[in-house]
Amino acid sequence: MLGSDAIVNPHAPIAGMHDGVFPFKVCEALASGALLITTRLPPVGLPLERSVLEYDGSVTGLLAALEAAPARYHEAEAEIATLRQSLMGMYSEDALYERLRLLLGRHVNAAGSEIAPHGD
């Protein structure tokens, strides 16, 4: 994904899940720093307006989005980079480890030793 210029997500809402949940694959795509070309996504509390290029789900719509993608990426490159950094801060291995470490506090693991800092 890191080598991609754009990532296409033909998202389809799931009615049984109240029109779907925000798919983690979208976070992965955005964290890659590529432009995300997608059908309409549910609200997620992230500033996606300029970091995604929405299309209507049709082949014609996708072709138009692909044609518009280079210009859109150029216009929104700074916002895409900022969103990427934000997502990396939330979901990177180190970020998740730190959150879990804080949640667990200084609990003792099964071997009786304290939780070591990441990398030890």
N, C-alpha and C positions, 0 to 999 in steps of 0.2 A: 504494500500500500504506500510506503514511503516514496516509492519511485513514480507514483501516479500523478498526473496533472489534474485529473478529475475522477470522481467516483460516482457511479450511477446507483441510486437506490430506488427501485420501483416499489415503494412501500404501499401496502394495502391494509387499511384499517381492519381490525378483527372485531366484528360486532359483539361477540360474546365477551370481549374484554373492554367494553365501553369505547369502541372504536380504536382499540389498540393501546399499547403502552409505548413509550419512547424506546426504540430498539437500541441495544448497546452497540450494534454494528454501526449506527449513525455516529455515536461517540468515537468509535475506532476510526471511522472515515474522517471525521473532523480533526481528530488528534494527529492524523497523518499530515495535515497541512494542505491537503488537496481541496479543490472546490467540490462541494457535494451537490450533485444534480439529483433531485428527488421529487417524488410526488409529495403532496401536502403532508406535513408532519403534525402530530398533536403538540400543543404547547408544552414546553419543558423547562422554562425558567432560564434559558440560555439565550444570549443575543444572536439569533440565527439569521436575522433579516438579510444581512449582506453576505453572510458566509455560506449560504445555500442558494441554489438556483432552482426554483420550483418549476415543474411542468405538469401538465394535466393527465399524464398516464398514457397518452396516445403516442403512436409511432411518430406522427407528425410533430407533436409537442416535444418529444425527445430529440428529434433531429434539429428542431429550432433551438432547443436548449444547448445542444452540443455545438451548434454554430455560434451561439452567443457566449459560450463558456470562456474562451480566451480573453475577451474584453471584460467580462464580469470578474474574472480572477484578477486581472490587472487593476481594476477599480477597487476591489475589496481585499487586496493582498494583505494590508496591514491588519484589518479586522479578522481575517482568517488566521493570521499568525498569532494575534492576541487570544483568540478563542482556543487555538491549539495549545498555547502555553497554559491557559486556564484549565483545560481538560487534563493536561499532563500533570498539573498540580493536584488535581483531584484523583486521577486514576492510575498514575504511574506506579510501578512496583514499590518505589521508595515512599510515595505518598500513602499508599494503602498500608504498607508495613507500619508507618508512623501512626496512622489512625488506629490500627489494631493494637499497637504497643501502648498508646495512650488509653485506649478502652480497657485493656487488660491491666493497666497500672503496673504494679510491681508484684503481680501474682507469681507464684512459683509453678514451674512446669512439672511434669510427671517425674522427672529425675531429681527434683529438689533444688534445682538452680534457678536463679532469677533470669528473666528474659534478657538476652544480650542485645546490645545495639546492632542494627542491621550491618552485616558484613563481618561480624565477629564469629 
